[in-house]
Amino acid sequence: MKCEPSLDECMFGAVTVGERGQIVIPAEARKRFSIQAGDKLLVLAHPGGSGLILAKMEAMREFFSAFLDRLTKVEQELGAPDEKKSG
């Protein structure tokens, strides 16, 4: 789910890291993104190195699958330039 332009729609509050490195995801965030107990989340570094990004593994799998499908179509439309280089 995309955040609205308003920060109020994207901010869920603050969390405290416990002694074992654990955090509690705020209930409203879990509800909005359908995060259930037992769900697997990927923990990624923010591209600018300024924090972390959490994403459901299944959502990332679906995203990358769709991305690779689209990339394949674009390569086919362009005549697959990578295949020309190696051949």
GILINKA-V63475 format. One record per residue. N is the residue number from 1. RES is the residue in one letter. PHI is phi as a letter, one per 40 degrees, with the letter a starting at -180 (* if undefined). NEAR is the number of other C-alpha atoms within 8 Angstrom. Layout:
n->[N;N]
res->[RES;RES]
phi->[PHI;PHI]
near->[NEAR;NEAR]
//
This chain:
n->[1;2;3;4;5;6;7;8;9;10;11;12;13;14;15;16;17;18;19;20;21;22;23;24;25;26;27;28;29;30;31;32;33;34;35;36;37;38;39;40;41;42;43;44;45;46;47;48;49;50;51;52;53;54;55;56;57;58;59;60;61;62;63;64;65;66;67;68;69;70;71;72;73;74;75;76;77;78;79;80;81;82;83;84;85;86;87]
res->[M;K;C;E;P;S;L;D;E;C;M;F;G;A;V;T;V;G;E;R;G;Q;I;V;I;P;A;E;A;R;K;R;F;S;I;Q;A;G;D;K;L;L;V;L;A;H;P;G;G;S;G;L;I;L;A;K;M;E;A;M;R;E;F;F;S;A;F;L;D;R;L;T;K;V;E;Q;E;L;G;A;P;D;E;K;K;S;G]
phi->[*;c;c;c;d;c;c;d;c;b;c;b;h;b;b;b;c;c;d;c;g;c;b;b;c;d;d;c;c;c;c;c;b;f;c;b;d;g;c;c;b;c;b;b;c;c;d;c;g;c;i;b;b;b;a;c;d;c;c;c;c;c;c;c;c;c;c;c;c;c;c;c;c;c;c;c;c;c;g;f;d;c;c;c;c;c;c]
near->[4;3;7;7;5;7;7;6;9;8;6;9;5;4;8;6;8;7;5;5;6;7;8;6;7;9;6;7;10;11;8;8;7;6;10;6;4;4;7;6;8;9;8;7;9;9;5;5;7;7;7;9;9;8;9;11;9;6;8;9;8;8;8;8;8;8;8;8;8;8;8;8;8;8;10;8;7;7;6;9;8;6;7;7;6;5;4]
//
